[in-house]
């Protein structure tokens, strides 16, 4: 057997360099990262379009001829993957061994001068066009390497930067070591706009810190005063700041800094007399100190995920920290500059400009930015999907509030050592999208949710106080009287007080209209499904009738045509009658779903009327019984005297369906989870004496990740997740139940949510 080697075409260098790195800016940043890996404290990037040249200079450790031959000239070298710390203890940013081919992306030729302290200097040159010769392999292409015993690298640097006053840079330079890379024959046009964008990208290249051990300078042509030292941007104009530290043991400490409201005016609003401030997170001392700390865990930030995390993805996410900033920009009814709330003043124009330049959630690994996450103007700006979340509930005074992506700035710091499963794409444009990274994104959203809930509760409380202060109904009534007077033709000059009343009523009307619009959005989502089903009612009824009998009719035909004795000799998996029986069972399940869906959209259920609860209970029990029997769930309805007394309910039958259907749908999902009783059952007990219903299932109760049972009533809250940690439940079922009960002045009381799910529902019955 002959063993033959692989050959690599010289064209491969172009594929992993010029054609693999999408943008020139990205190629340049790859080379800057190499200077960081070499323990440089200074990196200078000089772009001179007049001489068609880019020069990259650093004061790193430099390279010997042995390093150049064995590592620099080896494609895909793995030394950084295993020797991942530099001599100064930095975690190296590169690992694939192909970053140097970014040189080909930038220009046609390259010359490198490099020198380590007290050693010979070396000059390395390459012409990238040699890799394009037809038919040659990569081993046929040669670079040149010369030694220079007299090389003074610092002098070479000064010679190339003599136009610029960089005295402070020479003071910090250190010894006679480092690297100079000159790229000629530039492949891109480096105009003013491109340079401005590059400078902004470099401002975001390293995370903001008080003192950085690595400084980057950007120089352009002969423009001495343009650009210069790149300083990391710092956000100090914010309404909310959140800092979260996720530890190796999966504990999470979240610090919230509230900076949105005038603290002194909260006393005037009697905010600290509200029920909210009895909760530790919202006590007076937290507002006084400007900071509140919440200790939680990864499991609680991803409620329900642990139960489906068969691959233990949670424990494959290492420690990281997250700084998150919220800056409102106006535009919502509660966020206008003339808002009634005690907001601190801010410069809307300056804030807007800053966010348009630096906004978005940035990802950093070992002190270097991972592009393009959070990059303004790119498809990856909203890589966490904040926009789609906010489209459902962007108003801060409504339950389920979600922040918009154009209102935030954030810095996520991960480590290559702690998060080894986060691998770069070869193109250097982001990380590989695996399941662990998907769970990581959901965890970050869980941290952002801590801020959203905090702000929502504070602002909702202020809205309630404001409504009371404005005497909403009284104001509207007085305004209507004034309007009626005008409509009757009683033209007269309005007093200042009457004018204020009209203005107040108008503002109240706008606020109520905004709330109504938000609720309409939710209702449209729910109504769309119902409308689709309604549109095909006739076809669905016809389908339901046909599928109920089609397999039986086919079996009768086959019984006459086939020899039953021969069929009995066949194994079940090839016996057509057995297969037909299985198909019939599936058809029956489909028929049950169709009948159930059609029953819930009947027109008579949408009319408000007096409903006999005895008749309703009988229909409800019959509708669900077969469906639950198939799933081996025992269903029991205890009427407790309802069948001997005339008990009625004034309302819409579809509302009763909305309560009990959503409860049963949740129970079916809960009974699939581990930890419940062996006997799977759902019990509904009507209590005539106490005007209540006891609802209970034998599942494992609410997830242990839920700290407050009332969370299940928040819109879009769900513990149903897939194996990537993404929410797959709608989170609307229990919100609908709560809304219906509120409309009828009903109530829900939790009786047991730990060992099972048991609640008491209080409804306004009428007994006759």
Buried (B, 14 or more C-beta within 10 A) or exposed (E): EEEEEEEEBBBBBBEBBBEBBEBBBBBBBBBBBBBBBBBBBBBBBBBBBEEEBBBBBBBBBBBBBEBBBEBBBEBEBEBBBEEBEBEEEBBBBBBBBBBBBBBBBBBBBBBBBBBBEEBEBBBBBBBBEBBEEEEBEBEEBEBEBEEBEEBEBBEBBBEBBEEBEBEEBEEEBBBBBBBBBBBBBBBBEBEEEBBEBBBBBBBBBBBBEEEBEBBBBBBBBEEEEBBBEBEBBEBEEBBBBBBBBBBEEBEBBBBBBBBBBBBEEBEEBEBBEBEBBEEEBBBEEBBEEEBBEBEBBBBBBBBBBBBBBEEEBBEBBBBBBBBBBBBBBEEBBBBBEEBBBBBEEBEBEEBBEBBEBBBBBBBBBBBBBBBBBBBBEBEBBBBBEBBEBBEBBBBBBBBBBBBBBBBBBBBBBBBBEBBEBBBBEEEBBBBEEBBBBBBBBBBBBBBBBBBBBBBBBBBBBBBBBBBEEBEBEEBBEBBEEBEEBEEEEEEEEEEEEBEEBBEBBEBBEEBBEBBEEBBEBBEEEEEEEEEEBBEEEEEBEEBBEEBBEBBEEBBEEEEEEEEEEEBEEEEEEEBEBBEBBEBBEEBBEEBBEBBBBBBBBEEEBEEEEEBBBBEBBBEBBEBBEBBBEEEEBEBEBEBBEBEEBEBBBEBBBBBBBBBBBBBBEBBBBBBEBEEBEEEBBBBBBBBBEEBBBBBBBBBBBBBBBBEEBEBBBBBBBBBBBEBBBBBEBBBBBBBBBBBBBEEBEBEBEBEEBEEBBBBBBBBEBEEE
